[in-house]
Amino acid sequence: MKLHVGNLSPRVTEDELVNLFGRYGVVIGVQVEWTKRAGRSGGIAILHMNLTEGMIAARELNGRPFRSRRLYITLMGDTESGSHRIPVEAQSA
């Protein structure tokens, strides 16, 4: 499963994201979108995890602060199922 993670700090690293999401399972891959200015993050990353672990990570981390920014996570499905944004209200207390 792919997770689209938005609103990231411009200084976030792939290792930080692996550590954060790795609490919920194995991160198979991560790609941070970079701007052309000074090699800084564009605020978006795509993470690959297995389905169950990715769903748990998305539900737990969506809307939570990370490096002083609130994360916004969208589940990215295949072309048939499409993408699904996880509502912030659906997160556990």
Wavefront OBJ file of the C-alpha trace (Angstrom):
o trace
v 0.000 0.000 0.000
v 1.123 3.559 -0.661
v 0.657 6.356 1.832
v 0.760 9.951 0.628
v 2.023 12.081 3.523
v 1.591 15.826 3.254
v 2.411 18.982 5.211
v 5.919 17.804 6.072
v 8.624 20.052 7.427
v 10.965 21.275 4.699
v 13.844 19.680 6.590
v 12.353 16.206 7.044
v 14.535 13.253 6.051
v 13.647 9.824 4.732
v 15.248 8.279 7.835
v 12.967 10.291 10.127
v 9.909 9.081 8.242
v 11.104 5.477 8.334
v 11.581 5.784 12.101
v 8.162 7.389 12.617
v 6.139 5.010 10.436
v 8.331 2.039 11.367
v 6.704 2.018 14.802
v 3.679 0.479 13.089
v 5.419 -1.978 10.755
v 8.033 -2.357 8.060
v 8.488 0.609 5.735
v 9.264 -0.964 2.373
v 10.186 2.303 0.712
v 9.975 6.050 1.113
v 10.369 8.904 -1.343
v 10.391 12.537 -0.252
v 9.464 15.063 -2.927
v 12.198 17.695 -3.151
v 11.977 21.268 -4.331
v 14.656 22.711 -6.559
v 15.706 25.192 -3.876
v 18.716 24.032 -1.877
v 17.645 20.368 -1.843
v 14.889 20.938 0.709
v 11.754 18.859 1.024
v 8.694 19.946 -0.902
v 6.535 18.799 1.985
v 5.287 15.536 0.476
v 6.387 11.922 0.804
v 5.175 8.590 -0.532
v 5.674 5.616 1.798
v 5.197 1.950 0.932
v 4.018 -0.435 3.666
v 1.984 -3.612 3.741
v -1.773 -3.095 3.797
v -2.531 -3.783 7.460
v 0.472 -1.944 8.871
v -0.050 0.997 6.516
v -3.697 1.342 7.556
v -2.743 1.325 11.245
v 0.067 3.852 10.737
v -2.187 6.149 8.711
v -4.967 6.020 11.274
v -2.600 6.672 14.201
v -0.496 9.416 12.590
v -2.998 11.346 10.478
v -3.550 14.780 11.996
v -0.771 14.299 14.551
v 2.062 16.803 14.913
v 5.480 15.851 13.572
v 8.308 18.388 13.621
v 5.783 21.120 14.525
v 3.471 20.345 11.590
v 0.244 18.409 11.454
v 0.519 15.368 9.142
v -2.100 14.749 6.466
v -2.169 11.205 5.136
v -4.021 9.835 2.124
v -4.215 6.129 1.325
v -3.257 5.648 -2.292
v -4.953 2.673 -3.895
v -4.601 1.147 -7.317
v -6.430 2.622 -10.294
v -9.602 0.680 -9.485
v -9.957 1.632 -5.842
v -8.594 5.176 -6.027
v -7.252 7.226 -3.123
v -8.879 7.753 0.230
v -8.139 10.557 2.651
v -8.393 9.523 6.269
v -10.566 11.985 8.195
v -8.769 13.525 11.140
v -11.876 12.869 13.262
v -11.443 9.104 12.715
v -8.189 8.935 14.615
v -8.093 7.244 17.976
v -8.026 9.345 21.138
l 1 2 3 4 5 6 7 8 9 10 11 12 13 14 15 16 17 18 19 20 21 22 23 24 25 26 27 28 29 30 31 32 33 34 35 36 37 38 39 40 41 42 43 44 45 46 47 48 49 50 51 52 53 54 55 56 57 58 59 60 61 62 63 64 65 66 67 68 69 70 71 72 73 74 75 76 77 78 79 80 81 82 83 84 85 86 87 88 89 90 91 92 93
